[in-house]
């Protein structure tokens, strides 16, 4: 019982002091702080200042911690918002750069330097799919017979010869690539003027064979189409290895294609009729359907 009595007395004393302080403040309203009330008020203030300081010392850290938590939550929300805005800005930037790059390629394709009047007799298409397997050296374009595309027409890009149309539907066309093992193209070496055949090997460099060559050819020499399946003057690639003729077989070496077949996108299909400008039939290897 004794602790309860002490607690009751302490509580009563505390309440009494609070009541007294309010009474003194009320009495002191018209006395401007002077007289007995001012003295009593000062005494009460002296009594309660330590209590107020102690309470403030306890409450202030709690309040500060609460403010910090609120600010932290706000900062996290703002960081999330800024992160989303940055991601969106980067996405828009990538799209803008992609569109700018595509526009540049299309502009260059529209000004592609092709022999004769071939540029005006062609159209731009885009690769929409690769071959059905790693052994299908072909790609599919997003345009077809409805756009004037027909089997046999050459296909080029900004780098050089890509291949020719191998199959066509009303709205798509399959292109047999230059690297296809079943593909061969009659070529001329720009510097030495030797004529030969560049054959696909599935990937990597093409095989160059020239039975007419009677002198060496140098690495880096530019190789272009000789009129047969393709119109003359389309860039095929460059000689990868220097070579000299051997008795009875002429020259055999390799050609690095000008086109990067791993990054095909926009191309130009040329409305050229194969066989309109015949080349040497003996240069086309057996099994190749010379037009």
Secondary structure, DSSP 4 states (H G I P E B T S, - for coil): -HHHHHHHHHHHHHHHHHHHHHHHHHHGGGTTT-HHHHHHHHHHHHHHHHHHHHHHHHHHHHHHHHHHHHHHHHHHHHHHHHHHHHHHHHHHHHHHHHHHHHHHHHHHHHT---STTGGGGEEEEEEEEE-SSTT--EEEES--GGGT--TT-EEE-SSSEEEEEEEE-SS-EEEEETT-TT-EEEEEETTT--EEEEE--SSSSEEEEESS--S-B-TT-EEEEPSSSS-TT-EEEEESS-B--BTTTBEEEEEEESS-GGG--EEEEE---TTSS---GGGSPTTS---
